[in-house]
Amino acid sequence: MNIPAELKYTKEHEWIRLDGNVATIGITDYAQGELGDIVFVELPNVGDKFEHMQAFGTIEAVKAVSDIYSPLSGTVTEINSALDDKPMVINSDPYEAGWMIKLEISNASELEQMLSADGYKELVG
């Protein structure tokens, strides 16, 4: 299982890569493995605003349909529209090509609630 050290994580299995005030968000390698083959992703629109841990979309796999939560409050600045045609890239490359949204964060203190890579490893065992 791949858990990059430079990322932050949620207990709900989202990852966060911070670049200044913009967070790139996706689901973890563990999450995609648990879901199985991903067949559809519903993402928000650019400009949509979300609060901490509000659902911003859904991910549909052969095994289940799950909500995806925004680990941080903010405004969507970009979505990964490549996932419309190839949602299965999340299975093969969840941390790079499989990112979902970019969010301009509005409350940096929420980052303190995120797990480190070590904390996430402990969570998923």
C-alpha positions as a LaTeX table, in Angstrom:
\begin{tabular}{lrrr}
\hline
Residue & $x$ (\AA) & $y$ (\AA) & $z$ (\AA) \\
\hline
Met1 & 0.00 & 0.00 & 0.00 \\
Asn2 & 1.35 & 3.38 & $-1.04$ \\
Ile3 & 1.15 & 6.19 & 1.57 \\
Pro4 & 3.31 & 9.13 & 0.41 \\
Ala5 & 5.04 & 10.84 & 3.35 \\
Glu6 & 4.57 & 14.38 & 2.01 \\
Leu7 & 0.75 & 14.24 & 1.99 \\
Lys8 & $-1.86$ & 14.76 & 4.71 \\
Tyr9 & $-4.76$ & 12.34 & 5.19 \\
Thr10 & $-8.25$ & 12.10 & 6.66 \\
Lys11 & $-9.82$ & 9.24 & 8.58 \\
Glu12 & $-12.30$ & 9.02 & 5.67 \\
His13 & $-9.39$ & 8.15 & 3.31 \\
Glu14 & $-8.91$ & 11.39 & 1.39 \\
Trp15 & $-5.42$ & 12.79 & 0.81 \\
Ile16 & $-4.32$ & 16.43 & 0.61 \\
Arg17 & $-1.32$ & 17.94 & $-1.18$ \\
Leu18 & $-0.85$ & 21.59 & $-0.26$ \\
Asp19 & 0.72 & 24.13 & $-2.63$ \\
Gly20 & 0.49 & 27.53 & $-1.01$ \\
Asn21 & $-3.22$ & 28.17 & $-0.39$ \\
Val22 & $-4.41$ & 25.48 & $-2.83$ \\
Ala23 & $-5.05$ & 21.90 & $-1.78$ \\
Thr24 & $-5.16$ & 19.08 & $-4.31$ \\
Ile25 & $-7.48$ & 16.34 & $-3.03$ \\
Gly26 & $-8.13$ & 12.73 & $-3.93$ \\
Ile27 & $-8.72$ & 9.34 & $-2.35$ \\
Thr28 & $-5.96$ & 7.15 & $-0.98$ \\
Asp29 & $-4.48$ & 3.98 & $-2.39$ \\
Tyr30 & $-6.12$ & 2.11 & 0.51 \\
Ala31 & $-9.55$ & 3.56 & $-0.37$ \\
Gln32 & $-9.35$ & 2.70 & $-4.06$ \\
Gly33 & $-8.28$ & $-0.82$ & $-3.14$ \\
Glu34 & $-11.24$ & $-1.24$ & $-0.81$ \\
Leu35 & $-13.67$ & 0.11 & $-3.42$ \\
Gly36 & $-12.43$ & $-2.08$ & $-6.26$ \\
Asp37 & $-12.76$ & $-1.11$ & $-9.91$ \\
Ile38 & $-13.92$ & 2.50 & $-10.11$ \\
Val39 & $-16.45$ & 3.07 & $-12.90$ \\
Phe40 & $-17.75$ & 6.63 & $-12.31$ \\
Val41 & $-16.86$ & 9.79 & $-10.39$ \\
Glu42 & $-19.19$ & 12.74 & $-9.82$ \\
Leu43 & $-17.25$ & 15.92 & $-9.08$ \\
Pro44 & $-18.43$ & 19.45 & $-8.21$ \\
Asn45 & $-18.19$ & 22.52 & $-10.42$ \\
Val46 & $-15.41$ & 25.09 & $-10.38$ \\
Gly47 & $-16.54$ & 27.85 & $-8.03$ \\
Asp48 & $-18.49$ & 25.56 & $-5.70$ \\
Lys49 & $-17.80$ & 26.20 & $-2.01$ \\
Phe50 & $-17.50$ & 23.47 & 0.61 \\
Glu51 & $-17.20$ & 23.36 & 4.37 \\
His52 & $-14.85$ & 21.08 & 6.28 \\
Met53 & $-15.94$ & 17.41 & 5.79 \\
Gln54 & $-18.89$ & 18.28 & 3.55 \\
Ala55 & $-19.46$ & 15.78 & 0.72 \\
Phe56 & $-18.24$ & 17.22 & $-2.59$ \\
Gly57 & $-18.96$ & 14.27 & $-4.84$ \\
Thr58 & $-19.45$ & 10.55 & $-5.20$ \\
Ile59 & $-17.35$ & 7.69 & $-6.43$ \\
Glu60 & $-18.96$ & 4.61 & $-7.90$ \\
Ala61 & $-17.17$ & 1.28 & $-7.99$ \\
Val62 & $-18.20$ & $-2.26$ & $-8.74$ \\
Lys63 & $-18.53$ & $-2.93$ & $-4.99$ \\
Ala64 & $-20.12$ & 0.31 & $-3.71$ \\
Val65 & $-21.01$ & 3.97 & $-4.14$ \\
Ser66 & $-19.32$ & 6.30 & $-1.65$ \\
Asp67 & $-19.36$ & 9.99 & $-0.86$ \\
Ile68 & $-16.11$ & 11.91 & $-1.15$ \\
Tyr69 & $-15.56$ & 14.53 & 1.56 \\
Ser70 & $-13.76$ & 17.85 & 1.44 \\
Pro71 & $-11.09$ & 17.66 & 4.14 \\
Leu72 & $-10.85$ & 21.47 & 4.15 \\
Ser73 & $-13.20$ & 24.43 & 3.73 \\
Gly74 & $-12.78$ & 26.37 & 0.53 \\
Thr75 & $-13.67$ & 27.03 & $-3.10$ \\
Val76 & $-13.09$ & 24.62 & $-5.98$ \\
Thr77 & $-10.59$ & 26.14 & $-8.42$ \\
Glu78 & $-10.12$ & 23.12 & $-10.70$ \\
Ile79 & $-11.53$ & 19.65 & $-11.26$ \\
Asn80 & $-9.84$ & 16.68 & $-12.91$ \\
Ser81 & $-12.10$ & 16.42 & $-15.95$ \\
Ala82 & $-9.98$ & 13.52 & $-17.28$ \\
Leu83 & $-11.83$ & 11.36 & $-14.72$ \\
Asp84 & $-15.05$ & 11.79 & $-16.76$ \\
Asp85 & $-13.67$ & 9.47 & $-19.44$ \\
Lys86 & $-11.22$ & 7.43 & $-17.37$ \\
Pro87 & $-12.32$ & 7.16 & $-13.72$ \\
Met88 & $-10.34$ & 3.92 & $-13.43$ \\
Val89 & $-7.11$ & 5.93 & $-13.39$ \\
Ile90 & $-7.86$ & 6.42 & $-9.67$ \\
Asn91 & $-7.21$ & 2.68 & $-9.24$ \\
Ser92 & $-3.83$ & 2.78 & $-10.97$ \\
Asp93 & $-2.55$ & 6.23 & $-9.92$ \\
Pro94 & $-4.58$ & 7.69 & $-7.02$ \\
Tyr95 & $-1.96$ & 10.29 & $-5.99$ \\
Glu96 & $-1.04$ & 11.81 & $-9.35$ \\
Ala97 & $-3.28$ & 11.30 & $-12.41$ \\
Gly98 & $-6.20$ & 10.30 & $-10.15$ \\
Trp99 & $-6.49$ & 13.58 & $-8.20$ \\
Met100 & $-10.05$ & 14.91 & $-8.03$ \\
Ile101 & $-10.27$ & 18.59 & $-7.13$ \\
Lys102 & $-8.15$ & 21.60 & $-6.30$ \\
Leu103 & $-9.51$ & 23.75 & $-3.51$ \\
Glu104 & $-8.50$ & 27.26 & $-2.50$ \\
Ile105 & $-8.63$ & 26.81 & 1.24 \\
Ser106 & $-10.35$ & 29.32 & 3.49 \\
Asn107 & $-9.30$ & 28.01 & 6.91 \\
Ala108 & $-5.69$ & 26.79 & 7.14 \\
Ser109 & $-6.16$ & 25.79 & 10.80 \\
Glu110 & $-8.22$ & 22.79 & 9.60 \\
Leu111 & $-4.94$ & 21.25 & 8.39 \\
Glu112 & $-4.08$ & 20.60 & 12.04 \\
Gln113 & $-6.86$ & 17.97 & 12.13 \\
Met114 & $-5.33$ & 15.96 & 9.27 \\
Leu115 & $-3.27$ & 12.82 & 9.77 \\
Ser116 & 0.39 & 12.51 & 8.87 \\
Ala117 & 1.48 & 9.56 & 6.73 \\
Asp118 & 2.49 & 7.71 & 9.91 \\
Gly119 & $-0.88$ & 8.46 & 11.53 \\
Tyr120 & $-2.70$ & 7.22 & 8.44 \\
Lys121 & $-0.59$ & 4.02 & 8.38 \\
Glu122 & $-1.68$ & 3.37 & 11.97 \\
Leu123 & $-5.33$ & 3.94 & 11.03 \\
Val124 & $-5.37$ & 1.47 & 8.15 \\
Gly125 & $-3.02$ & $-1.01$ & 9.81 \\
\hline
\end{tabular}
